[in-house]
Amino acid sequence: LKKVLKQLGKQKLPILIESPGGTVEESLALGRIIRANGLDIAVSKTELQTCGKSDAICLARKVQGIRTGKPNAYLAVCASACAFTLAGGSRRIVGRASLVGVHEVASYRTTVRILQKYKISQSHFLGVPTGAKKKVLISSKKVSEKTEQVKTAEVEYKKLAVYFSEMGIGEKINGLMRAAPHRSIHVLTREELNATRLATDMTSVEEVVQTARLLDTD
């Protein structure tokens, strides 16, 4: 994201996001970058267009890594950690047909067992050690790995509460998030989106993109 924003320079283009979630730290980092750059964010899919065999311009752009597409907010989903990134938008656009979901944070602990073999040597004189032992690693092999879910520390929820406050999101979001078990998802109602300020308006994503294009042209 930092690389893309650097390439855009002073352009302030909206971010279209659709995601089932991810990891907490990265989602908070994305949200802070988005807010620091004053960018709008909308819950929307991006439907990439395919190039026709005779569409030379489209094919040439594709070779350069440039793809064209159009937004589609219908049944677009921003769930779990995605909601943390959504909170970072200067404007947070959630259309009537888009969905935002939250649930409690899941934490995991991974235990890895590693078997290491060393060669230990030491110089002697007449059977008496004369130098320090030298320890050289010969091999290292992972024997097993076990991941298990553990209770999320209260400090993690405090960290999220601080982040939401920093982004101007209402405290109600914390309770809604913690009330939904990790294996489920609570889809926020329009009233909850407004009350928590996780959504600032319902402008159509097509209008958001078109406005950005006009501003860029100016």
C-alpha positions as CSV (number, residue, x, y, z in Angstrom):
1,L,0.0,0.0,0.0
2,K,2.8,2.4,0.8
3,K,4.4,1.6,-2.5
4,V,1.2,2.3,-4.4
5,L,0.6,5.6,-2.6
6,K,4.1,6.7,-3.3
7,Q,3.5,6.1,-7.0
8,L,0.2,8.0,-6.9
9,G,2.0,11.1,-5.5
10,K,-0.6,13.8,-4.6
11,Q,-3.6,11.9,-6.1
12,K,-6.2,10.9,-3.5
13,L,-8.0,8.0,-5.0
14,P,-10.6,6.0,-3.0
15,I,-9.8,2.5,-1.8
16,L,-12.3,-0.2,-2.7
17,I,-12.1,-3.1,-0.2
18,E,-13.7,-6.5,0.0
19,S,-12.1,-9.1,2.4
20,P,-13.2,-11.9,4.8
21,G,-10.5,-10.6,7.2
22,G,-6.9,-11.3,8.2
23,T,-4.5,-10.5,11.0
24,V,-5.1,-7.7,13.5
25,E,-1.7,-5.9,13.4
26,E,-1.6,-5.6,9.6
27,S,-5.2,-4.4,9.4
28,L,-4.5,-1.7,12.0
29,A,-1.4,-0.6,10.1
30,L,-3.4,-0.4,6.9
31,G,-6.1,1.7,8.6
32,R,-3.5,4.1,10.0
33,I,-1.8,4.5,6.6
34,I,-5.2,5.2,4.9
35,R,-6.2,7.8,7.6
36,A,-2.8,9.5,7.5
37,N,-3.2,10.0,3.7
38,G,-6.8,11.2,4.0
39,L,-8.2,8.6,1.8
40,D,-11.9,7.4,1.4
41,I,-12.6,3.8,1.6
42,A,-15.7,1.9,0.3
43,V,-16.8,-1.6,0.7
44,S,-16.9,-2.9,-2.8
45,K,-15.7,-5.6,-5.1
46,T,-13.6,-4.7,-8.2
47,E,-14.6,-6.7,-11.3
48,L,-11.5,-6.8,-13.5
49,Q,-12.3,-6.7,-17.2
50,T,-11.0,-9.3,-19.6
51,C,-9.3,-8.2,-22.8
52,G,-10.8,-9.1,-26.2
53,K,-8.4,-10.7,-28.7
54,S,-8.6,-7.6,-30.9
55,D,-8.3,-5.1,-28.1
56,A,-4.7,-4.1,-28.6
57,I,-4.7,-1.3,-26.0
58,C,-6.1,-3.5,-23.3
59,L,-3.6,-6.3,-24.1
60,A,-0.7,-3.9,-24.1
61,R,-1.7,-2.5,-20.7
62,K,-2.1,-6.0,-19.3
63,V,1.5,-6.8,-20.3
64,Q,2.5,-3.7,-18.3
65,G,0.6,-5.0,-15.3
66,I,-2.3,-2.5,-15.7
67,R,-5.8,-3.9,-15.4
68,T,-9.0,-2.0,-15.9
69,G,-12.2,-2.8,-14.0
70,K,-15.4,-1.5,-12.5
71,P,-16.7,-1.3,-9.0
72,N,-19.5,-3.5,-7.8
73,A,-20.8,-3.0,-4.2
74,Y,-23.6,-5.6,-4.5
75,L,-23.2,-8.1,-1.6
76,A,-19.5,-7.0,-1.1
77,V,-18.3,-8.1,2.3
78,C,-15.9,-6.5,4.7
79,A,-15.6,-8.8,7.7
80,S,-13.5,-9.5,10.8
81,A,-10.2,-7.7,10.6
82,C,-11.3,-5.9,7.4
83,A,-13.6,-3.8,9.6
84,F,-10.5,-2.4,11.4
85,T,-9.0,-1.3,8.1
86,L,-12.4,0.2,7.0
87,A,-12.3,2.3,10.2
88,G,-9.2,4.1,8.8
89,G,-11.0,5.8,6.0
90,S,-11.6,9.5,6.1
91,R,-15.0,8.7,4.6
92,R,-16.3,5.1,5.2
93,I,-18.8,4.3,2.4
94,V,-21.0,1.2,3.0
95,G,-23.8,0.9,0.4
96,R,-27.2,-0.5,1.2
97,A,-26.3,-3.8,-0.4
98,S,-22.8,-4.2,1.2
99,L,-22.1,-6.1,4.4
100,V,-19.8,-5.3,7.3
101,G,-19.3,-8.0,9.9
102,V,-17.4,-8.3,13.2
103,H,-16.6,-10.9,15.8
104,E,-14.2,-11.5,18.8
105,V,-10.5,-11.7,18.2
106,A,-9.0,-15.2,17.9
107,S,-5.5,-15.8,19.2
108,Y,-3.3,-18.7,18.5
109,R,-0.1,-20.2,19.9
110,T,2.3,-22.2,17.8
111,T,4.8,-24.6,19.5
112,V,7.7,-25.8,17.3
113,R,10.1,-28.6,18.3
114,I,13.5,-28.5,16.7
115,L,16.2,-31.2,16.8
116,Q,19.7,-29.7,16.6
117,K,23.0,-31.6,16.4
118,Y,26.3,-30.0,17.5
119,K,29.9,-31.0,17.4
120,I,31.7,-30.0,20.5
121,S,35.5,-30.0,20.6
122,Q,38.2,-28.9,23.1
123,S,42.0,-28.9,23.0
124,H,43.9,-30.9,25.6
125,F,47.5,-31.3,26.8
126,L,48.4,-34.4,28.7
127,G,44.8,-35.0,29.3
128,V,44.2,-31.6,30.8
129,P,41.8,-29.2,28.9
130,T,43.7,-26.1,27.7
131,G,41.2,-24.1,25.8
132,A,37.5,-23.2,25.7
133,K,35.0,-25.6,24.3
134,K,34.0,-25.0,20.7
135,K,30.4,-25.7,19.7
136,V,29.5,-26.0,16.0
137,L,26.0,-26.6,14.8
138,I,25.9,-29.5,12.4
139,S,22.2,-29.8,11.6
140,S,18.8,-28.4,12.5
141,K,15.5,-30.1,11.7
142,K,12.0,-29.3,12.6
143,V,10.5,-32.3,14.3
144,S,6.9,-31.1,15.0
145,E,4.7,-28.1,15.0
146,K,1.4,-27.6,16.9
147,T,-1.0,-24.7,16.7
148,E,-3.7,-24.2,19.2
149,Q,-6.2,-21.5,20.0
150,V,-5.7,-19.6,23.2
151,K,-7.7,-17.0,25.1
152,T,-7.2,-13.5,23.7
153,A,-5.4,-11.3,26.2
154,E,-7.4,-8.3,27.5
155,V,-4.6,-6.1,26.4
156,E,-5.4,-6.9,22.8
157,Y,-9.0,-5.6,23.2
158,K,-7.7,-2.5,24.9
159,K,-5.4,-1.9,21.9
160,L,-8.4,-2.2,19.6
161,A,-10.4,0.2,21.7
162,V,-7.6,2.8,21.6
163,Y,-7.5,2.4,17.8
164,F,-11.2,2.8,17.3
165,S,-11.2,5.9,19.5
166,E,-8.2,7.2,17.5
167,M,-10.3,6.7,14.3
168,G,-13.4,8.4,15.7
169,I,-15.4,5.1,15.9
170,G,-18.0,4.9,18.7
171,E,-17.4,2.7,21.7
172,K,-20.4,0.5,20.9
173,I,-18.3,-1.3,18.3
174,N,-16.2,-2.9,21.0
175,G,-19.2,-4.6,22.6
176,L,-20.6,-5.7,19.3
177,M,-17.3,-7.3,18.4
178,R,-16.8,-9.1,21.6
179,A,-20.4,-10.4,21.7
180,A,-20.0,-12.5,18.5
181,P,-18.1,-15.8,18.9
182,H,-15.0,-16.2,16.7
183,R,-16.6,-19.0,14.7
184,S,-19.6,-16.8,13.8
185,I,-20.0,-13.3,12.4
186,H,-22.3,-10.4,13.4
187,V,-23.4,-8.5,10.4
188,L,-23.9,-4.9,11.5
189,T,-27.3,-3.4,10.8
190,R,-27.6,0.0,9.2
191,E,-28.5,1.4,12.6
192,E,-25.3,-0.1,14.1
193,L,-23.2,1.1,11.3
194,N,-24.5,4.7,11.9
195,A,-24.3,4.5,15.7
196,T,-20.7,3.3,15.7
197,R,-19.8,5.7,12.8
198,L,-18.1,2.7,11.1
199,A,-20.1,4.0,8.1
200,T,-20.2,7.7,7.3
201,D,-22.5,7.6,4.3
202,M,-24.2,5.4,1.7
203,T,-23.0,7.1,-1.4
204,S,-22.9,4.6,-4.3
205,V,-19.4,3.3,-5.1
206,E,-19.9,4.3,-8.7
207,E,-20.4,7.9,-7.7
208,V,-17.3,7.7,-5.4
209,V,-15.1,6.5,-8.3
210,Q,-16.6,8.9,-10.8
211,T,-16.0,11.9,-8.5
212,A,-12.4,10.8,-8.0
213,R,-11.9,10.5,-11.7
214,L,-13.3,14.1,-12.2
215,L,-11.0,15.5,-9.5
216,D,-8.0,13.7,-11.0
217,T,-8.9,15.2,-14.4
218,D,-9.1,18.7,-12.9
